[in-house]
Amino acid sequence: MRIAATILALALLLLLGASAQQLPPPEIAASEASIHGYGDRDTTCAEWTDGCRTCVKPDGGDPTCPNIGPACQPKAITCSRRTGAAK
């Protein structure tokens, strides 16, 4: 009886491990997506921040945003520098 219980426990453990590997990768969180897409929504903004990261959009290039620090709590996104007219 003890051997059967051990085999059953091992089989369940293997099944649980296999099912965990089949999960789809997590999507980008809504707050994460909004900091990266802010420059597309506000085309006159060249630099914006959420209090943790400052994203910069060079002329004719893609914006760059650093990784967030482990203890930082993002706030509302604000534009800190504007350039040119809306495109």
N, C-alpha and C positions, 0 to 999 in steps of 0.2 A: 504494500500500500504506500509506503514511504517513497519508493522508487517511482511509482506512477505519479505521485504528487510532484516530485522533483522534475520529472520529464514534462509534465503539464506546465509547471511554472516556467521552465526554460523555453518551451514552445511559445507561451504567451509573451515572454520577454523578447524573443526573436520577432514575433509578429508586430509588437509595439514599436520596436526599433525600425523595422522595415517601413511601417506606415509613416513614421515621423520623417523619413528621408524623402517621401513622395509629396510633401507639402510644397505649394508654390512659394517662391521667394516673397518676402513682405514688400508691399508697395511703399512708395515714399509717403511719409506722413503729410497730411494737409499743410501743416505749418512749414515743413521742409519745402514742399512744392511751391508755396506762396513766396518764400524769400527768393527762390531762383527765378520765378516768373514775374516778379514785380517790375523789372525793367521792361518787359514786353507790354505790361498794362499801362505803365506811366513812361511813355517814350522820351519825355524831356528830362527824366531823372538819370543822372550819370553815376550816382553813388547813393546807396540806401542801406539802412541798418535796422536790426530788430533788437538792438541793445547787446547782442552777443556776437553777431557777425556783421561785418561791413562788406557789402558787395560793390564791386566797381565794374562799370561797363565802359570799356575803351571805345573810341570812335571806330566804327566799322568792325567791331569784334564782339565775341561772346562775353557775357559777364562772368566774373570770377568771384566765388564766395568761399571763404575758408570754412573748415569744419567747426562745429560748435564745441565749446568747452564743456567738460562733464558737469559742472555745477551751475552753469548759466541758465537762467529762466528767460526765454525770449519774450519781448514785449511787442506791441503793435509796430508794424513796419513803417518807417518814415524816410522820406527823401532828405538827404543831407547835402546834396549838390546837384544843381540843374545846369543843363547846357542846351543850346539850340532850341529850335521849334519842334513841335510834335510832327512826327512823320506819318 
